[in-house]
Amino acid sequence: MSDTIVIIPTFNEIENIEAIIRAVFSQEKVFHVLVVDDSSPDLTAEKVKELQVEFPERLHLLQRQEKTGLGTAYIAGFKWCLERDYAYVFEMDADFSHNPNDLIRLYNACHIQHADLAVGSRYVKGVNVVNWPMSRILLSYFASKYVRLITRMKIHDTTAGFVCYKRQVLETIDLNSIKFVGYAFQIEMKFKAYLKDFQIIEIPVIFTDRSKGKSKMSGGIISEAILGVISMKINSFFRKK
């Protein structure tokens, strides 16, 4: 039994899923993996089932009937993990934009440095992004600056999706109250943790854009992140910590 589990949400990640699972399992520390698949037409879930024969105790699969957004996939994964005994729950993409070798660094930030939430940050030490066009780098970088300004969180990479949560954080946050489903979900989770006075540490990582598969970024996701932050901040004034 491991005390840590990595949630990997998938939709059409057949080109990446086996390699990313094996990369996580190749780490010196024992990590479990939960794949949350939104009925991928490319049969991503079937590949995971094949791998479960090889890794029956470490690899888990949660299949959803439809694609309803990144945030809802993670919420479903969080609830699944909280029904079990995991002490540390990770978010990680399937496409190797997040380096599995950095998992132990995020874990140590929580386990040894006593952070409640460790963020794999692209922007805490300059800009550490590889293979993105300059327009996307600027959009992401200034979006995080904007969120930091509005929310007052002392976090440089507020939209980061490479995260380690201590179990207590997920137990304390009302997961059913999370409203956003795109990248704004990442902001909202950090903001909820911030309002609860949990300790958040940023760990510098290098983010590398996917080389296989298709990006899920869309204009609607960006709009949700930009506009949703203001309403999220306003609503926080009317709620007790």
Helices and strands as residue ranges (DSSP letters): E 4-10, H 17-25, E 32-37, H 44-54, E 59-63, H 70-82, E 88-91, G 100-102, H 103-111, E 117-121, E 129-130, H 134-151, E 163-166, H 167-172, G 175-177, H 184-195, E 200-204, E 207-208, H 219-236
